[in-house]
Structures are given as structure tokens and as C-alpha cells.
Amino acid sequence: MQNIRFIIFIVLLAFTLPYTYGGCVVIYSSGDFDSDNDQENDESSGGFIGVASQAAITSMNAEALAVGGIAGGLTTGVSGSLKLNQNLKTAQSDVFRPLRIPLLMGDSLRRIEFGTALNTFDPANVLTESDILEGSCGGDFSYTLNFNRISGQFSGNLLFTDYCDDGIIISGETDVDGTFEVNSAEFLTASFSFEDLFDESHILDGEISMDFSDRPIIATFTAYSEDKDSGKIYWIRDYSINLSEFTGHIEIEIFGTFYHPDNGFVTLTTSEPFVVFDEDDWPTWGQLIVQGDNDTNAQISAIDHLQYRIEADTDGDGIFDWNFGILKWAEPSI
């Protein structure tokens, strides 16, 4: 992975429904669901309209729920144009895409240098830094940050304009605040909040809190991602990521709840950390358990850095009775 060292500096971004922030709400038509009972408005969702009950995992929805869960809703969870008579199926699933988007955001924050300003003689306790930085593959982002060199707190905003890094392109503005180490000028914590941050496929609104001061880096967030084509919103609730760096590779653990607008929610637990080596874009091994209603569950497993597999227990007897076959990790279609 081109910028593997930056991955440990951030975890997944969070996004909240525009409803929460005063933006527009996506309302689905009655035709989007099979019955009135499927369409629910959970008050704790901040305006989410979709299937709010727990999903029973079946052969029809196992892939959507497994891929959607691991991808943080930044994919439809559908394998694209598949030829089922092929022995090796290719899924354009954008799995692990969320690790690339916050990678970009964390990298942009880390690029901001403010140590010199902190050491400059100035009677003011709060110093303001602003600049425009170009992306590694196009676009730019501008920032204005205020640093309190007494309390070690900072706040401000970043504005992305077709900003490209490691193949990911985003536009939009985010507010950010947190803490830094006064002597070393290193960021310790950061909280991003934004609405209408977007890439080619999705519109993101939300917030995330990150702690960089210890290992593994941990982030917990609530998230909504609107698919531009379908208008559907995918909800991630209390979604946590643990990232640990080792020589030559990183390990990723995912926990939380994923809501699919058509199927309902499932809970996510990493049974074996996903391992991504420096030279690879995708995990070589790792397993995620997707738990549904009535003891049904699905499992997404990395076979190697090129392939993965999805299996499901659709009757809750503890035995996988459905297997989608071997799939290929796919690069995001940016």
C-alpha cells in the first residue's frame, strides 16, 4: 500500500445523517420496501428511514450484509456483473474502501506543520496557521487552524477541493478540533465533523473521534453514507476500528453495528484481525463475523491479498450452509 505508514494515523471516518445536522433528509418511497412493517423510523437513528430491525441472514442478503459491514456502507455490497459459471468470481465490492478515505484525511492533518509557529516569540497564547496544500495526485486542500500553546488544544477547518491521495478523491469541508503535544507539535487527538463531504459515489455527513496517543489507535463512530445512484443511506452505529502497526504490516479489527436500508441491521465482530502487508493493497488473512437474527450469521474471510470468501449459516444451526465462492478484492472505482 503506497502510504501504509499513514494508515495507523487514522481510522474510519464517521458521518451522520444530514437530518442530524440540519441538512436534507432522504425519504424513500413506499415502493422501496416489500411491506409497511419493513419501513421504520428509529428515533435513535437521527432520521434514518429503512429496515431498523435485525436482519435474518439468507443466501440472498449475506453478501450485501457482509461486504457492506466491512466496507462501512461505502459500497452497495453487490458483486457487479458476475458470470456465475466462472470458477473465479470477481466482486467489485470496494471492500476496505473506508480505510482509504480516512487515510486521506489523516494524512492531510499530519501534513500540517505548526512546530515553528509554536516556538516563535509571540505574546498571544493562540496562534493561527493557514495554507493550501496540493494532493499527491491532484486537487488541493486549504486549512485554517488555531493552536493554543498553553492548553495544547487546536480547532479549525479543512476544505478539500478534488483532493486526491492514494487514488482517493474527495471534496467538501470538515471542522476539526483536538489536542496536541506542545513540545513535539504532534497531534494527540482529533475530532472531525462534516456534512456533504463527497467522492464520486457517496455523500458523507458525520463525525469521528480519534486518539493517536496510544497503540492500537482506536476510533468509535456513528456513520451514514448516501449512495448517489440509488439515494439509499447505509448506517453504521457505534462502529469501532483498532489499528496496530508492526514491522512490515498492519492489523485491523472491526466491531459495531451495520444497518442496510433494505435488509436491517447486523452486528460485526472481528474473529481474526485482518493483516495487510506493506506491499499489498488488501489483507492477506483475517475474518469478520456478521451476526444476524435467529442465530444466523455470515463470515467474510481473506484467503490471500488477492482473494476472499463469504460463507453463511442461514438456519442458525452453527454450520455454514451457503458459500458464495472465491471472490477477488477489487480496487475502488474512482
SULVEN-V137710 format. One record per helix or strand of 2 or more residues. SS is the DSSP state (hx for helix, st for strand). FROM is the first residue (numbers start at 0). LEN is the number of residues. Records with the same first field share a line. If there is no record, write none. Layout:
SS=FROM-LEN + FROM-LEN
This chain:
hx=3-4 + 17-4 + 29-3 + 35-3 + 42-3 + 61-9 + 96-15 + 114-5 + 292-3
st=39-2 + 48-2 + 125-9 + 139-9 + 152-13 + 167-14 + 185-13 + 201-10 + 216-11 + 232-14 + 248-12 + 263-14 + 284-7 + 296-6 + 306-7 + 321-7
